[in-house]
Amino acid sequence: MARTVAITPSGDTPRHRAALAHDSVVGESVVGESVRGSAGQGGPAHTVAVRRIVEESWQRSLELHLDPDRLTPAFDLDDDALREYRSAHPLALVLPVIHRLLIAHTFERGLIVAIGDQAGRLLWIDGDRDLRRRAEGMSFVEGANWSERVVGTSAPGTALALDRSIQIGGAEHFNRIVHPWSCTAVPVHDPGSGDVLGVIDVTGGDDAVSPITLPLLEAAVAAAEAELRIHQLSPGILPRPGQSRAGLPHAGLPQAGLSHAGLANAGLANAGQANAGLANAGLRSSGPPRPGRAERHHATHIVSAPARRSSTDAPLLSVLGREAGRLTQGGRSHELSVRHSEILTLLAWNRHGLSAEQLAQKLYAADNSVATLRAEMVRLRAVLADIDPALEPLSRPYRLPVPIELDAHRVLAFLERGAHRVALGAYAGEVLAGSRAPGVVEIRREVSANVRESLMADASAEVLLGYARSDECSYDREVWAECLKRLPAHSPRRASVVSRIERIDAELAAPARPR
């Protein structure tokens, strides 16, 4: 739920509205503006929505008597102590994964990535150099404590306080010095105990809270947690939270002790669906999930990850590797019929809308009757009204009142950014594999072709092998031949690839059996 604050209108940008709402709750006024407690005082007023999660964080910050106009993060380790502490921290083991999936892409996007411990202390910061220098002006530097109890509402601090993914944009920060910035953060968990090990944060301008940033960051955290599980399988490699590899407690590092109850998973996984992904890159299953933990499914393996949810609760339609779609809204998932999945997929893909005739042609292979379509739309609206009336499609043309993101959109966005390993981890298979709706078939072909062409052009040998092992590429000789080209001359995996190519050649050359 959102809190509404009545204000006297002036600017109507999201940042301006957030600033006015911030001042109404925190207590200071924007220069030149008056903030009212109700409409009718000082002229006409309108309301500004404040996310409850943000307002509650502001209230916690006020209860701690933090100053919204002063920013003084704590520094409790000198340089030598910080270096020693970082080298002993469990997250040091996954820096290569984080660099490969996140940091390498931040330079061109004008973003920075920060990795903090479970107390909110920033351990490593990398990314755009100019932005890092600017961030030093607000003490967003290695060694600074950015927990919520020290600096108030921020993505890294509030993500740790709530043990959930979160995006904080502009004036949603408690401290006004941070209002020019936006950030997205996701906690990292010990895959064995579920304890919070730390947090990964992406900070910058509007791109830091774009719709694609959160799923990209959650996928990177899932990969990091899977890598930690590999290290855990070797006794003594991974220290417990609060303990260094030498067995000494981390200075000033409290145990997390945060509840995981009630958090819903909004990662890129599709429960019950097999897809090629992180497991194919050498990340193995950690066995059956423990109670209270959600599952991430990849290829024929399962990687367990702590349950978490998106802060935006934007509707997501999962259609990859599925016969029918699953609509996730507000932390709840709803299985849809095949026909309703097809309609929502077509409307989500064609965001500007489709006329009744256009939608009927894309939906029905033979009988493209508009009357049949209209009857189906009545049934779909009834289903969506029970889920969320705000999702009911509009008419003339048929279109969605709010964007519904397809998991296929996420895969394509990852490919555009060159995040091939993450894209493959999110690619659960073809779009609505059993659908014969002409428009869905067209989308399916476009997505599959994009995945194939992108991975064939630029993916590493490991990622391409993961793709080759998917059902979609079982008999794609060209993909398997490309894998053979990219593998080193002495790789032990070359033999199995050659064997697969020979099997494909033999089966395709075999004459068809008479019936």
Secondary structure as the mmCIF struct_conf table of DSSP 4:
data_model
#
loop_
_struct_conf.conf_type_id
_struct_conf.id
_struct_conf.beg_label_comp_id
_struct_conf.beg_label_asym_id
_struct_conf.beg_label_seq_id
_struct_conf.end_label_comp_id
_struct_conf.end_label_asym_id
_struct_conf.end_label_seq_id
STRN STRN1 ALA A 2 ILE A 7
BEND BEND1 SER A 10 SER A 10
BEND BEND2 THR A 13 THR A 13
HELX_RH_AL_P HELX_RH_AL_P1 PRO A 14 VAL A 26
BEND BEND3 GLY A 27 GLY A 27
HELX_LH_PP_P HELX_LH_PP_P1 GLU A 28 VAL A 30
TURN_TY1_P TURN_TY1_P1 VAL A 31 GLY A 32
STRN STRN2 VAL A 35 VAL A 35
BEND BEND4 GLY A 37 SER A 38
TURN_TY1_P TURN_TY1_P2 ALA A 39 GLY A 40
BEND BEND5 GLN A 41 GLY A 43
STRN STRN3 HIS A 46 ARG A 51
HELX_RH_AL_P HELX_RH_AL_P2 ARG A 52 GLU A 63
TURN_TY1_P TURN_TY1_P3 LEU A 64 HIS A 65
TURN_TY1_P TURN_TY1_P4 PRO A 68 ASP A 69
STRN STRN4 ALA A 74 PHE A 75
BEND BEND6 LEU A 77 LEU A 77
HELX_RH_AL_P HELX_RH_AL_P3 ASP A 79 ALA A 88
BEND BEND7 HIS A 89 HIS A 89
HELX_RH_3T_P HELX_RH_3T_P1 PRO A 90 VAL A 94
HELX_RH_AL_P HELX_RH_AL_P4 LEU A 95 ILE A 98
HELX_RH_PI_P HELX_RH_PI_P1 HIS A 99 ILE A 103
HELX_RH_AL_P HELX_RH_AL_P5 ALA A 104 ARG A 109
TURN_TY1_P TURN_TY1_P5 GLY A 110 GLY A 110
STRN STRN5 ILE A 112 ASP A 117
TURN_TY1_P TURN_TY1_P6 GLN A 118 ALA A 119
BEND BEND8 GLY A 120 GLY A 120
STRN STRN6 ARG A 121 ARG A 121
STRN STRN7 LEU A 122 GLY A 127
HELX_RH_AL_P HELX_RH_AL_P6 ARG A 129 GLU A 136
TURN_TY1_P TURN_TY1_P7 GLY A 137 SER A 139
BEND BEND9 VAL A 141 VAL A 141
TURN_TY1_P TURN_TY1_P8 GLU A 142 GLY A 143
STRN STRN8 ALA A 144 ASN A 145
HELX_RH_AL_P HELX_RH_AL_P7 GLU A 148 VAL A 151
BEND BEND10 THR A 153 THR A 153
HELX_RH_AL_P HELX_RH_AL_P8 ALA A 155 LEU A 162
TURN_TY1_P TURN_TY1_P9 ASP A 163 ASP A 163
BEND BEND11 ARG A 164 ARG A 164
STRN STRN9 ILE A 166 GLY A 169
HELX_RH_3T_P HELX_RH_3T_P2 GLY A 170 GLU A 172
BEND BEND12 HIS A 173 ASN A 175
HELX_RH_3T_P HELX_RH_3T_P3 ARG A 176 VAL A 178
TURN_TY1_P TURN_TY1_P10 HIS A 179 PRO A 180
STRN STRN10 SER A 182 HIS A 189
TURN_TY1_P TURN_TY1_P11 PRO A 191 SER A 193
STRN STRN11 VAL A 196 GLY A 204
BEND BEND13 GLY A 205 GLY A 205
HELX_RH_3T_P HELX_RH_3T_P4 ASP A 206 VAL A 209
BEND BEND14 SER A 210 SER A 210
TURN_TY1_P TURN_TY1_P12 PRO A 211 ILE A 212
HELX_RH_AL_P HELX_RH_AL_P9 THR A 213 GLN A 232
TURN_TY1_P TURN_TY1_P13 LEU A 233 LEU A 233
BEND BEND15 SER A 234 SER A 234
TURN_TY1_P TURN_TY1_P14 PRO A 235 GLY A 236
BEND BEND16 ILE A 237 LEU A 238
HELX_LH_PP_P HELX_LH_PP_P2 PRO A 239 ARG A 240
TURN_TY1_P TURN_TY1_P15 PRO A 241 GLY A 242
STRN STRN12 GLN A 243 GLN A 243
TURN_TY1_P TURN_TY1_P16 ARG A 245 ALA A 246
BEND BEND17 GLY A 247 GLY A 247
HELX_LH_PP_P HELX_LH_PP_P3 LEU A 248 LEU A 248
STRN STRN13 PRO A 249 PRO A 249
HELX_LH_PP_P HELX_LH_PP_P4 HIS A 250 HIS A 250
TURN_TY1_P TURN_TY1_P17 ALA A 251 GLY A 252
TURN_TY1_P TURN_TY1_P18 ALA A 261 GLY A 262
HELX_LH_PP_P HELX_LH_PP_P5 LEU A 263 ASN A 265
BEND BEND18 GLY A 267 LEU A 268
TURN_TY1_P TURN_TY1_P19 ALA A 271 GLY A 272
BEND BEND19 GLY A 277 GLY A 277
HELX_RH_3T_P HELX_RH_3T_P5 LEU A 278 ALA A 281
TURN_TY1_P TURN_TY1_P20 GLY A 282 GLY A 282
HELX_LH_PP_P HELX_LH_PP_P6 LEU A 283 SER A 285
BEND BEND20 GLY A 287 PRO A 288
HELX_LH_PP_P HELX_LH_PP_P7 PRO A 289 ARG A 290
TURN_TY1_P TURN_TY1_P21 PRO A 291 GLY A 292
STRN STRN14 ARG A 293 HIS A 298
TURN_TY1_P TURN_TY1_P22 ALA A 299 THR A 300
STRN STRN15 HIS A 301 PRO A 306
BEND BEND21 SER A 311 THR A 312
STRN STRN16 LEU A 316 SER A 318
STRN STRN17 LEU A 320 LEU A 320
TURN_TY1_P TURN_TY1_P23 GLY A 321 GLY A 321
BEND BEND22 GLU A 323 ALA A 324
STRN STRN18 ARG A 326 GLN A 329
TURN_TY1_P TURN_TY1_P24 GLY A 330 GLY A 331
STRN STRN19 ARG A 332 GLU A 335
HELX_RH_AL_P HELX_RH_AL_P10 VAL A 338 TRP A 349
BEND BEND23 ASN A 350 ASN A 350
TURN_TY1_P TURN_TY1_P25 ARG A 351 HIS A 352
STRN STRN20 LEU A 354 LEU A 354
HELX_RH_AL_P HELX_RH_AL_P11 ALA A 356 LEU A 363
BEND BEND24 ALA A 365 ALA A 366
HELX_RH_AL_P HELX_RH_AL_P12 VAL A 370 ILE A 387
HELX_RH_3T_P HELX_RH_3T_P6 PRO A 389 LEU A 391
HELX_LH_PP_P HELX_LH_PP_P8 GLU A 392 PRO A 393
STRN STRN21 LEU A 394 LEU A 394
TURN_TY1_P TURN_TY1_P26 SER A 395 PRO A 397
STRN STRN22 TYR A 398 ARG A 399
BEND BEND25 PRO A 401 VAL A 402
STRN STRN23 GLU A 405 LEU A 406
HELX_RH_AL_P HELX_RH_AL_P13 ASP A 407 GLU A 416
TURN_TY1_P TURN_TY1_P27 ARG A 417 GLY A 418
HELX_RH_AL_P HELX_RH_AL_P14 HIS A 420 ALA A 426
BEND BEND26 GLY A 429 GLU A 430
STRN STRN24 VAL A 431 VAL A 431
TURN_TY1_P TURN_TY1_P28 LEU A 432 GLY A 434
HELX_RH_AL_P HELX_RH_AL_P15 PRO A 438 ASP A 458
HELX_RH_AL_P HELX_RH_AL_P16 ALA A 461 ALA A 468
TURN_TY1_P TURN_TY1_P29 ARG A 469 ARG A 469
BEND BEND27 SER A 470 SER A 470
HELX_RH_3T_P HELX_RH_3T_P7 ASP A 471 CYS A 473
TURN_TY1_P TURN_TY1_P30 SER A 474 TYR A 475
HELX_RH_AL_P HELX_RH_AL_P17 ARG A 477 ARG A 486
BEND BEND28 LEU A 487 LEU A 487
TURN_TY1_P TURN_TY1_P31 ALA A 489 HIS A 490
TURN_TY1_P TURN_TY1_P32 PRO A 492 ARG A 493
HELX_RH_AL_P HELX_RH_AL_P18 ARG A 494 ALA A 509
BEND BEND29 ALA A 510 ALA A 510
HELX_LH_PP_P HELX_LH_PP_P9 PRO A 511 PRO A 514
#
